[in-house]
Amino acid sequence: MPPFLPPFAGFGLGLRPSHYEAILAAPPAIDFFEIISENFMIDGGRPLRVLEQVRALYPVLMHGVSMSLGSPEGPGPDYLTRLKALTERIEPVWVSDHLCWTGIGGRNSHDLLPLPLTEEALTTVCRHIDRVQTFLKRPLLIENPSTYVTFAEDAYSEWAFLSEVCRRTGCYLLLDLNNVYVSAHNHGFSARNYLNGLPLERVRQVHLAGHSQGETLLIDTHDAPVPQGVWALYAEAAPRLRHAAVMIERDDDIPPLPELLAELDIARRLSRAPEAA
């Protein structure tokens, strides 16, 4: 089992290039920045220079999108070597990635593809998590995805699958409440049942984000403010998640930094509100 990962409570944002100058000119009053790991798994250049400047001011969390833990082969040696080099360079609070697969045979789809929730998939995911945690010498956080299909052979609910992943590997959870909301709408399950079925004591980080309305499904686009339904879900869950790091995740149509800071203030207020219980 990997070592215990202490909680790190606080409120933060994703580090995005459009905000580099504003952050360095007037560092905002937040507790951390999260980076997309793959954007910095490089040998040099401006992004790394900025990251090192930001790291001198704030704790940094690393969030990956290409580990492909659900694929048969899992992450390759080159990927893991570059990931480990980045962890040693910036010493993040933790490293996270998704419960998904992203490619096969060395080809990356650049999408977070859904897994069948079967015993075979569970064994595969746990094997790769064990391998990565051993290589990095640190525990991983695994994020619940947003999904648009389910599989006839599913033997677990997603929350039961994630719970078993934690039990078998000792990993922790990154709980994306927007993804819970999106998937609950798309598949017709209860978001409250999802949260009640997770080992919330294993949650170390929470994502809050926006989504878009498709023809029949909600789409996890991260290009809009956090909607009321996601805020309501966070308000309900907040009393059980005060040990977790909470952030606003925005990846497209990125607004000026003050707008995201204002959203983060909403999260702070909901976290403290007694009616959230």
C-alpha positions as a Markdown table, in Angstrom:
| # | Residue | x | y | z |
|---|---|---|---|---|
| 1 | Met | 0.0 | 0.0 | 0.0 |
| 2 | Pro | 1.2 | 3.6 | -0.7 |
| 3 | Pro | 1.9 | 5.9 | 2.2 |
| 4 | Phe | -0.9 | 7.8 | 3.9 |
| 5 | Leu | -1.7 | 11.1 | 2.0 |
| 6 | Pro | -2.6 | 13.9 | 4.5 |
| 7 | Pro | -5.5 | 16.1 | 3.7 |
| 8 | Phe | -4.7 | 19.5 | 2.2 |
| 9 | Ala | -7.8 | 21.7 | 2.6 |
| 10 | Gly | -8.0 | 25.0 | 0.7 |
| 11 | Phe | -9.4 | 26.7 | -2.4 |
| 12 | Gly | -7.6 | 27.1 | -5.7 |
| 13 | Leu | -7.7 | 27.4 | -9.5 |
| 14 | Gly | -6.2 | 25.8 | -12.6 |
| 15 | Leu | -3.1 | 27.4 | -13.9 |
| 16 | Arg | -3.9 | 28.6 | -17.5 |
| 17 | Pro | -1.7 | 30.6 | -19.9 |
| 18 | Ser | -4.1 | 33.5 | -20.3 |
| 19 | His | -3.7 | 34.2 | -16.6 |
| 20 | Tyr | 0.2 | 33.9 | -16.3 |
| 21 | Glu | 0.9 | 37.6 | -16.4 |
| 22 | Ala | -1.9 | 38.6 | -14.0 |
| 23 | Ile | -0.9 | 35.9 | -11.5 |
| 24 | Leu | 2.8 | 36.9 | -11.5 |
| 25 | Ala | 2.0 | 40.6 | -11.4 |
| 26 | Ala | -0.4 | 40.4 | -8.4 |
| 27 | Pro | -0.5 | 36.9 | -6.9 |
| 28 | Pro | -4.2 | 36.2 | -5.9 |
| 29 | Ala | -5.2 | 35.2 | -2.4 |
| 30 | Ile | -5.8 | 31.5 | -3.1 |
| 31 | Asp | -4.3 | 28.3 | -1.6 |
| 32 | Phe | -3.0 | 26.4 | -4.6 |
| 33 | Phe | -2.8 | 26.1 | -8.4 |
| 34 | Glu | -3.5 | 22.9 | -10.3 |
| 35 | Ile | -1.7 | 22.2 | -13.6 |
| 36 | Ile | -2.4 | 19.8 | -16.5 |
| 37 | Ser | 0.6 | 17.6 | -16.1 |
| 38 | Glu | 1.2 | 16.9 | -19.8 |
| 39 | Asn | 1.5 | 20.6 | -20.6 |
| 40 | Phe | 4.6 | 20.7 | -18.5 |
| 41 | Met | 6.2 | 17.3 | -19.2 |
| 42 | Ile | 8.8 | 19.1 | -21.4 |
| 43 | Asp | 12.4 | 19.9 | -21.3 |
| 44 | Gly | 12.2 | 23.7 | -21.1 |
| 45 | Gly | 10.5 | 26.8 | -22.4 |
| 46 | Arg | 8.2 | 29.5 | -21.0 |
| 47 | Pro | 5.6 | 27.2 | -19.5 |
| 48 | Leu | 8.1 | 25.6 | -17.2 |
| 49 | Arg | 9.7 | 28.9 | -16.3 |
| 50 | Val | 6.3 | 30.3 | -15.3 |
| 51 | Leu | 5.4 | 27.1 | -13.4 |
| 52 | Glu | 8.6 | 27.4 | -11.4 |
| 53 | Gln | 7.8 | 31.0 | -10.5 |
| 54 | Val | 4.2 | 30.0 | -9.5 |
| 55 | Arg | 5.6 | 27.1 | -7.5 |
| 56 | Ala | 7.8 | 29.5 | -5.5 |
| 57 | Leu | 4.5 | 31.2 | -4.4 |
| 58 | Tyr | 2.0 | 28.4 | -4.1 |
| 59 | Pro | 1.6 | 24.7 | -3.6 |
| 60 | Val | 0.9 | 23.0 | -6.9 |
| 61 | Leu | -1.3 | 20.0 | -7.7 |
| 62 | Met | -0.6 | 17.9 | -10.8 |
| 63 | His | -3.6 | 16.6 | -12.8 |
| 64 | Gly | -3.1 | 14.3 | -15.8 |
| 65 | Val | -5.3 | 13.5 | -18.8 |
| 66 | Ser | -3.3 | 10.8 | -20.6 |
| 67 | Met | -2.3 | 8.1 | -18.1 |
| 68 | Ser | -4.8 | 5.7 | -19.6 |
| 69 | Leu | -5.2 | 3.6 | -16.6 |
| 70 | Gly | -8.0 | 1.6 | -18.1 |
| 71 | Ser | -6.2 | 0.5 | -21.3 |
| 72 | Pro | -4.7 | -3.0 | -21.5 |
| 73 | Glu | -1.1 | -1.7 | -21.5 |
| 74 | Gly | -1.6 | 1.3 | -19.2 |
| 75 | Pro | 0.9 | 4.2 | -19.2 |
| 76 | Gly | 4.1 | 3.6 | -21.1 |
| 77 | Pro | 7.6 | 3.9 | -19.6 |
| 78 | Asp | 8.4 | 7.2 | -21.4 |
| 79 | Tyr | 5.3 | 8.8 | -20.1 |
| 80 | Leu | 6.0 | 7.7 | -16.6 |
| 81 | Thr | 9.6 | 8.8 | -16.7 |
| 82 | Arg | 8.6 | 12.3 | -17.8 |
| 83 | Leu | 5.8 | 12.4 | -15.2 |
| 84 | Lys | 8.2 | 11.4 | -12.5 |
| 85 | Ala | 10.8 | 14.0 | -13.6 |
| 86 | Leu | 8.1 | 16.7 | -13.3 |
| 87 | Thr | 7.1 | 15.6 | -9.8 |
| 88 | Glu | 10.7 | 15.7 | -8.7 |
| 89 | Arg | 11.1 | 19.2 | -10.2 |
| 90 | Ile | 8.1 | 20.8 | -8.6 |
| 91 | Glu | 7.3 | 18.6 | -5.7 |
| 92 | Pro | 3.5 | 18.7 | -6.0 |
| 93 | Val | 1.1 | 18.1 | -3.2 |
| 94 | Trp | -0.2 | 15.1 | -5.2 |
| 95 | Val | -0.7 | 13.6 | -8.7 |
| 96 | Ser | -4.1 | 12.8 | -10.1 |
| 97 | Asp | -5.6 | 11.3 | -13.3 |
| 98 | His | -8.9 | 9.8 | -14.5 |
| 99 | Leu | -10.8 | 6.5 | -14.3 |
| 100 | Cys | -10.7 | 6.0 | -18.1 |
| 101 | Trp | -8.6 | 5.0 | -21.0 |
| 102 | Thr | -7.2 | 7.4 | -23.6 |
| 103 | Gly | -5.7 | 5.3 | -26.3 |
| 104 | Ile | -4.3 | 2.0 | -27.3 |
| 105 | Gly | -1.2 | 0.7 | -29.1 |
| 106 | Gly | 0.7 | 3.9 | -28.4 |
| 107 | Arg | -2.0 | 6.1 | -30.0 |
| 108 | Asn | -3.6 | 8.8 | -27.9 |
| 109 | Ser | -7.2 | 9.8 | -28.6 |
| 110 | His | -6.9 | 12.9 | -26.4 |
| 111 | Asp | -10.3 | 12.0 | -24.9 |
| 112 | Leu | -11.3 | 10.4 | -21.7 |
| 113 | Leu | -12.9 | 7.2 | -22.9 |
| 114 | Pro | -15.4 | 5.2 | -20.6 |
| 115 | Leu | -14.6 | 1.8 | -19.1 |
| 116 | Pro | -16.9 | -1.1 | -18.8 |
| 117 | Leu | -17.4 | -1.5 | -15.0 |
| 118 | Thr | -16.5 | -5.2 | -14.9 |
| 119 | Glu | -14.2 | -7.3 | -12.8 |
| 120 | Glu | -11.7 | -7.5 | -15.7 |
| 121 | Ala | -11.5 | -3.8 | -16.0 |
| 122 | Leu | -11.2 | -3.4 | -12.2 |
| 123 | Thr | -8.3 | -5.8 | -12.2 |
| 124 | Thr | -6.6 | -3.9 | -15.1 |
| 125 | Val | -7.1 | -0.5 | -13.5 |
| 126 | Cys | -5.8 | -1.6 | -10.1 |
| 127 | Arg | -2.8 | -3.3 | -11.6 |
| 128 | His | -1.8 | -0.1 | -13.4 |
| 129 | Ile | -2.5 | 2.1 | -10.4 |
| 130 | Asp | -0.2 | -0.2 | -8.3 |
| 131 | Arg | 2.5 | 0.1 | -10.9 |
| 132 | Val | 2.3 | 3.9 | -11.1 |
| 133 | Gln | 2.2 | 4.4 | -7.4 |
| 134 | Thr | 5.3 | 2.1 | -7.0 |
| 135 | Phe | 7.1 | 4.0 | -9.8 |
| 136 | Leu | 6.3 | 7.5 | -8.5 |
| 137 | Lys | 6.7 | 6.4 | -4.8 |
| 138 | Arg | 3.5 | 8.3 | -4.0 |
| 139 | Pro | -0.2 | 7.6 | -4.0 |
| 140 | Leu | -2.5 | 8.7 | -6.9 |
| 141 | Leu | -5.8 | 10.5 | -6.9 |
| 142 | Ile | -8.3 | 9.0 | -9.3 |
| 143 | Glu | -11.0 | 11.2 | -10.7 |
| 144 | Asn | -14.5 | 10.1 | -11.6 |
| 145 | Pro | -15.2 | 10.8 | -15.3 |
| 146 | Ser | -18.3 | 12.2 | -17.0 |
| 147 | Thr | -19.9 | 9.5 | -19.2 |
| 148 | Tyr | -22.4 | 9.3 | -22.0 |
| 149 | Val | -22.7 | 5.5 | -22.4 |
| 150 | Thr | -22.9 | 2.5 | -20.2 |
| 151 | Phe | -22.1 | -1.1 | -21.0 |
| 152 | Ala | -24.5 | -4.1 | -20.9 |
| 153 | Glu | -21.8 | -6.1 | -19.1 |
| 154 | Asp | -21.4 | -3.6 | -16.2 |
| 155 | Ala | -21.2 | -5.4 | -12.9 |
| 156 | Tyr | -20.6 | -2.4 | -10.7 |
| 157 | Ser | -22.0 | 1.0 | -10.2 |
| 158 | Glu | -19.3 | 3.7 | -10.8 |
| 159 | Trp | -19.2 | 4.6 | -7.1 |
| 160 | Ala | -18.9 | 0.9 | -6.1 |
| 161 | Phe | -16.1 | 0.5 | -8.7 |
| 162 | Leu | -14.2 | 3.5 | -7.4 |
| 163 | Ser | -14.7 | 2.4 | -3.8 |
| 164 | Glu | -13.1 | -1.0 | -4.7 |
| 165 | Val | -10.3 | 0.7 | -6.5 |
| 166 | Cys | -9.5 | 2.6 | -3.4 |
| 167 | Arg | -9.7 | -0.5 | -1.2 |
| 168 | Arg | -7.4 | -2.6 | -3.4 |
| 169 | Thr | -4.8 | 0.0 | -4.2 |
| 170 | Gly | -4.8 | 2.5 | -1.4 |
| 171 | Cys | -5.3 | 5.3 | -3.8 |
| 172 | Tyr | -7.3 | 8.4 | -3.1 |
| 173 | Leu | -10.1 | 10.2 | -5.0 |
| 174 | Leu | -10.5 | 13.4 | -6.9 |
| 175 | Leu | -14.2 | 14.0 | -6.8 |
| 176 | Asp | -15.5 | 16.0 | -9.7 |
| 177 | Leu | -19.0 | 17.1 | -8.7 |
| 178 | Asn | -19.8 | 18.4 | -12.2 |
| 179 | Asn | -19.0 | 15.0 | -13.6 |
| 180 | Val | -21.3 | 13.4 | -11.0 |
| 181 | Tyr | -24.1 | 15.8 | -11.9 |
| 182 | Val | -23.6 | 15.3 | -15.7 |
| 183 | Ser | -23.5 | 11.5 | -15.4 |
| 184 | Ala | -26.4 | 11.3 | -13.0 |
| 185 | His | -28.5 | 13.3 | -15.5 |
| 186 | Asn | -27.3 | 11.3 | -18.5 |
| 187 | His | -27.9 | 7.8 | -16.9 |
| 188 | Gly | -30.8 | 8.6 | -14.6 |
| 189 | Phe | -29.2 | 7.7 | -11.3 |
| 190 | Ser | -29.2 | 9.7 | -8.0 |
| 191 | Ala | -26.2 | 12.0 | -7.5 |
| 192 | Arg | -26.9 | 11.7 | -3.7 |
| 193 | Asn | -26.7 | 7.9 | -3.9 |
| 194 | Tyr | -23.4 | 8.3 | -5.8 |
| 195 | Leu | -21.9 | 10.4 | -3.1 |
| 196 | Asn | -23.3 | 8.3 | -0.3 |
| 197 | Gly | -21.7 | 5.2 | -1.9 |
| 198 | Leu | -18.2 | 6.6 | -2.0 |
| 199 | Pro | -15.6 | 6.5 | 0.8 |
| 200 | Leu | -15.6 | 10.3 | 1.1 |
| 201 | Glu | -12.7 | 10.1 | 3.7 |
| 202 | Arg | -10.6 | 9.1 | 0.7 |
| 203 | Val | -11.4 | 12.3 | -1.2 |
| 204 | Arg | -8.5 | 14.7 | -1.3 |
| 205 | Gln | -9.7 | 17.1 | -4.0 |
| 206 | Val | -12.9 | 18.4 | -5.4 |
| 207 | His | -13.5 | 19.9 | -8.9 |
| 208 | Leu | -16.3 | 22.3 | -9.6 |
| 209 | Ala | -17.0 | 23.2 | -13.3 |
| 210 | Gly | -19.6 | 23.9 | -15.9 |
| 211 | His | -21.2 | 21.9 | -18.7 |
| 212 | Ser | -23.3 | 22.3 | -21.8 |
| 213 | Gln | -26.7 | 21.0 | -22.8 |
| 214 | Gly | -26.6 | 18.7 | -25.8 |
| 215 | Glu | -29.7 | 17.5 | -27.7 |
| 216 | Thr | -30.5 | 15.0 | -24.9 |
| 217 | Leu | -27.4 | 14.7 | -22.8 |
| 218 | Leu | -25.3 | 17.1 | -20.7 |
| 219 | Ile | -21.8 | 17.5 | -22.0 |
| 220 | Asp | -18.8 | 18.1 | -19.7 |
| 221 | Thr | -17.3 | 21.1 | -21.6 |
| 222 | His | -15.7 | 23.1 | -18.8 |
| 223 | Asp | -16.5 | 26.3 | -20.8 |
| 224 | Ala | -19.1 | 27.9 | -18.5 |
| 225 | Pro | -19.5 | 29.1 | -14.9 |
| 226 | Val | -20.5 | 26.5 | -12.3 |
| 227 | Pro | -24.3 | 26.1 | -12.7 |
| 228 | Gln | -26.8 | 26.1 | -9.9 |
| 229 | Gly | -27.3 | 22.4 | -9.9 |
| 230 | Val | -23.6 | 21.7 | -9.3 |
| 231 | Trp | -23.5 | 24.4 | -6.6 |
| 232 | Ala | -26.4 | 22.8 | -4.9 |
| 233 | Leu | -24.7 | 19.4 | -5.0 |
| 234 | Tyr | -21.5 | 20.9 | -3.5 |
| 235 | Ala | -23.5 | 22.7 | -0.8 |
| 236 | Glu | -25.1 | 19.4 | 0.2 |
| 237 | Ala | -21.7 | 17.6 | 0.2 |
| 238 | Ala | -19.5 | 20.3 | 1.6 |
| 239 | Pro | -19.9 | 19.4 | 5.3 |
| 240 | Arg | -18.4 | 16.0 | 4.5 |
| 241 | Leu | -15.6 | 17.4 | 2.3 |
| 242 | Arg | -14.1 | 20.1 | 4.4 |
| 243 | His | -10.9 | 18.2 | 4.5 |
| 244 | Ala | -10.5 | 18.4 | 0.7 |
| 245 | Ala | -8.9 | 20.9 | -1.6 |
| 246 | Val | -11.6 | 22.6 | -3.8 |
| 247 | Met | -11.1 | 24.3 | -7.1 |
| 248 | Ile | -12.9 | 25.8 | -10.1 |
| 249 | Glu | -12.0 | 24.0 | -13.3 |
| 250 | Arg | -12.2 | 26.0 | -16.5 |
| 251 | Asp | -10.6 | 24.8 | -19.7 |
| 252 | Asp | -12.3 | 26.8 | -22.5 |
| 253 | Asp | -13.9 | 30.2 | -23.0 |
| 254 | Ile | -11.6 | 31.2 | -20.1 |
| 255 | Pro | -12.7 | 34.5 | -18.4 |
| 256 | Pro | -10.5 | 37.1 | -16.8 |
| 257 | Leu | -9.0 | 35.9 | -13.5 |
| 258 | Pro | -11.2 | 38.1 | -11.3 |
| 259 | Glu | -14.3 | 36.2 | -12.6 |
| 260 | Leu | -12.9 | 32.9 | -11.5 |
| 261 | Leu | -11.8 | 34.3 | -8.2 |
| 262 | Ala | -15.4 | 35.4 | -7.6 |
| 263 | Glu | -16.6 | 31.9 | -8.3 |
| 264 | Leu | -14.1 | 30.5 | -5.9 |
| 265 | Asp | -15.5 | 32.9 | -3.3 |
| 266 | Ile | -18.9 | 31.2 | -3.7 |
| 267 | Ala | -17.3 | 27.8 | -3.0 |
| 268 | Arg | -15.7 | 29.3 | 0.2 |
| 269 | Arg | -19.1 | 30.6 | 1.4 |
| 270 | Leu | -20.9 | 27.4 | 0.7 |
| 271 | Ser | -18.2 | 25.4 | 2.5 |
| 272 | Arg | -18.8 | 27.5 | 5.6 |
| 273 | Ala | -22.6 | 27.9 | 5.4 |
| 274 | Pro | -24.4 | 26.0 | 8.2 |
| 275 | Glu | -27.4 | 25.4 | 5.9 |
| 276 | Ala | -25.1 | 23.3 | 3.7 |
| 277 | Ala | -25.4 | 20.5 | 6.3 |
